[in-house]
Structure formats: structure tokens, C-alpha cells
């Protein structure tokens, strides 16, 4: 039930796949797109100058085993009066609750970890959102491109934050193998 609700899919689709079976959405832009790249130094400066930071973990964080480093970053920032929270999608990773477990194992206090429905209403208040290894769960196509493979799926609306920084190994699509329009938005690096 959790997977079905979080992915806006029926049980058959969740169990037997079908994410990539949606036809190409009509009117989708297929032209070349440009994204803005940043550096570690620039990212560190943005985070250090922020008051409110949100980290959105995904499967890539799990694969990189970066949860401990993210927990250490959270502790360091909080000691320096920068509020860092984690915004977790119900099905981030490969199973419900995977990110919550990884963050708990890394010693991140439970009260620092918020669910999607808790952070979306306040997204404009975040100075920086750091997306670490996530894609589909922050893909604005779910709300912007009717008929795409993830149309209607609830997502973390990171594009509404002041600044979004993606930390992932490529610009490729996630599980749904779908381009993410957030990569090309003005406030994204």
C-alpha cells in the first residue's frame, strides 16, 4: 500500500514493473538542454551561508554509502547554527523506509528526518536543498508533463526552494528513466 500510494501506481504495476511502458508525453521538449554545474567549494560556501538546509537522500546516497558523511555534515552545520533537515520520500531508494534506516544507522536523530508531506509546504523557506543521489522522487515532470511515466506521483517539490544542488554521478534518469526538468531550472546547479 505504501509503495502504491507513493508511486501513484496500482499493485500490479508496482510488483511487475511497467514504469517505462508509458508512451512519450505529447508536447515534451526533446531539444538540447543546458544545466549549470557547480564546484565543491561553491557548494560549501552556499551551505555555510544558509540558515535552512534540506538534504534529500536517494538510492545514490545508499550506493555511495554516504549516509555517515551526511550525518556528520548535519551535526557540524547544526553546531554552527545552520538548521539542516533531511526530507525523505516514502519510497526513496529501493524499498519503503530505506533512507530512514540508513540515516538512523548513521546516528542521525529521528527528529531531523522529515517526511515528504512535512517539508513540501515549507519548501520556499529552504535556502539550499542538497539532493544526494535522488532523481525520480524530486522530478518535477510528475507535475509538469502530463502523460509521462511518473505523472501524478507525489514528489518532493525541491524546485520551489531558493537553491537546489544535485549531487549525483550523472545527469541520467532515475528508475523511471525520465529526464528531470529540475536539472535545467534557474535555481539549480
PEZI-V814979 format. One record per pair of residues at least 6 apart in sequence whose C-alpha atoms are under 8 Angstrom apart, sorted by the first residue. I is the first residue (numbers start at 1). J is the second residue. D is the distance in whole Angstrom. If there is no record, write none. Layout:
I,J,D / I,J,D
This chain:
1,11,8 / 2,90,7 / 2,91,8 / 2,96,7 / 3,9,8 / 3,14,7 / 3,90,8 / 3,91,6 / 3,96,7 / 4,10,6 / 4,11,6 / 4,14,7 / 6,89,8 / 6,90,6 / 6,91,6 / 6,153,7 / 6,154,6 / 7,91,8 / 7,150,8 / 7,153,5 / 7,154,7 / 8,150,8 / 8,152,6 / 8,153,5 / 8,154,7 / 13,19,7 / 19,149,6 / 19,150,8 / 19,176,6 / 20,149,6 / 20,176,6 / 20,177,7 / 21,149,7 / 22,147,7 / 22,148,6 / 22,149,5 / 23,147,7 / 23,148,7 / 23,149,8 / 24,147,7 / 24,148,6 / 25,145,7 / 25,146,7 / 25,147,5 / 25,148,5 / 26,147,8 / 28,145,7 / 33,184,7 / 34,184,6 / 35,183,6 / 35,184,5 / 35,185,8 / 35,188,8 / 35,189,7 / 36,184,7 / 36,188,7 / 36,189,5 / 37,189,5 / 38,189,6 / 43,165,8 / 46,128,7 / 47,53,7 / 47,128,7 / 48,77,8 / 48,82,8 / 50,82,7 / 50,127,6 / 50,128,7 / 51,81,8 / 51,82,5 / 51,83,6 / 51,126,8 / 51,127,7 / 52,82,6 / 52,83,5 / 52,84,6 / 52,125,7 / 52,126,5 / 52,127,5 / 52,128,7 / 53,82,7 / 53,83,6 / 53,84,5 / 53,85,6 / 53,126,6 / 53,127,6 / 53,128,5 / 53,129,6 / 53,130,8 / 54,84,6 / 54,85,5 / 54,86,6 / 54,87,6 / 54,126,7 / 54,128,6 / 54,129,5 / 54,130,6 / 55,84,7 / 55,85,6 / 55,86,5 / 55,87,6 / 55,129,6 / 55,130,5 / 55,131,6 / 55,132,7 / 56,86,6 / 56,87,5 / 56,88,6 / 56,129,7 / 56,130,6 / 56,131,5 / 56,132,6 / 56,134,7 / 57,86,7 / 57,87,7 / 57,88,7 / 57,92,7 / 57,99,7 / 57,131,6 / 57,132,5 / 57,133,6 / 57,134,6 / 58,92,5 / 58,93,5 / 58,99,7 / 58,131,8 / 58,132,6 / 58,133,5 / 58,134,4 / 58,135,7 / 59,92,7 / 59,93,4 / 59,94,7 / 59,133,6 / 59,134,6 / 60,93,8 / 60,132,7 / 60,133,4 / 60,134,6 / 60,168,7 / 61,67,7 / 61,132,6 / 61,133,5 / 61,134,8 / 62,93,7 / 62,99,8 / 62,102,7 / 62,133,8 / 67,102,6 / 67,103,6 / 67,106,6 / 68,103,7 / 68,106,5 / 68,107,8 / 71,103,7 / 71,106,6 / 71,107,7 / 71,108,5 / 74,84,6 / 74,85,8 / 74,108,8 / 77,83,7 / 77,84,7 / 78,84,7 / 84,112,7 / 85,112,5 / 85,113,6 / 85,114,7 / 86,112,6 / 86,113,5 / 86,114,6 / 87,113,6 / 87,114,5 / 87,115,6 / 87,116,6 / 87,119,6 / 87,156,8 / 88,99,7 / 88,100,7 / 88,113,7 / 88,114,6 / 88,115,5 / 88,116,6 / 89,115,6 / 89,116,5 / 89,137,6 / 89,155,7 / 89,156,7 / 90,96,6 / 90,97,6 / 90,115,7 / 90,116,7 / 91,97,7 / 91,98,8 / 92,98,7 / 92,99,6 / 92,134,7 / 92,137,7 / 93,99,7 / 93,134,8 / 100,113,7 / 104,110,7 / 116,155,7 / 116,156,6 / 119,156,8 / 120,156,6 / 120,157,6 / 120,158,8 / 123,157,7 / 123,158,7 / 123,160,6 / 123,161,5 / 124,160,5 / 124,161,5 / 124,162,6 / 125,161,7 / 125,162,8 / 126,161,5 / 126,162,6 / 126,163,8 / 127,161,6 / 127,162,5 / 127,163,6 / 128,161,7 / 128,162,6 / 128,163,5 / 128,164,6 / 128,165,7 / 129,158,7 / 129,161,7 / 129,163,6 / 129,164,5 / 129,165,6 / 130,164,6 / 130,165,5 / 130,166,6 / 130,167,7 / 131,164,7 / 131,165,6 / 131,166,5 / 131,167,6 / 131,168,8 / 132,166,6 / 132,167,5 / 132,168,6 / 133,166,8 / 133,167,6 / 133,168,5 / 133,169,8 / 134,168,7 / 134,174,8 / 135,173,7 / 135,174,5 / 135,180,7 / 136,150,8 / 136,155,8 / 136,173,8 / 136,174,6 / 136,175,7 / 136,176,7 / 136,178,8 / 136,180,8 / 137,154,8 / 137,155,5 / 137,156,6 / 138,155,5 / 138,156,5 / 138,157,6 / 138,158,6 / 138,182,8 / 139,155,7 / 139,156,8 / 139,157,8 / 139,180,5 / 139,181,7 / 139,182,6 / 140,155,8 / 140,157,7 / 140,159,8 / 140,180,7 / 140,181,6 / 140,182,6 / 141,148,7 / 141,150,7 / 141,151,7 / 141,180,7 / 141,181,6 / 142,148,7 / 142,150,5 / 142,151,4 / 142,152,5 / 142,153,6 / 142,154,7 / 142,155,7 / 143,151,6 / 143,152,6 / 143,153,8 / 144,151,8 / 145,151,7 / 149,176,7 / 149,178,7 / 150,176,7 / 158,164,7 / 159,182,6 / 159,185,8 / 159,187,7 / 159,188,8 / 161,187,8 / 162,187,7 / 163,187,5 / 163,188,6 / 163,189,8 / 164,187,6 / 164,188,5 / 164,189,6 / 165,188,6 / 165,189,5 / 166,183,8 / 166,188,8 / 166,189,6 / 171,183,8 / 172,178,8 / 172,179,7 / 173,179,5 / 173,180,7 / 182,188,7 / 183,189,7
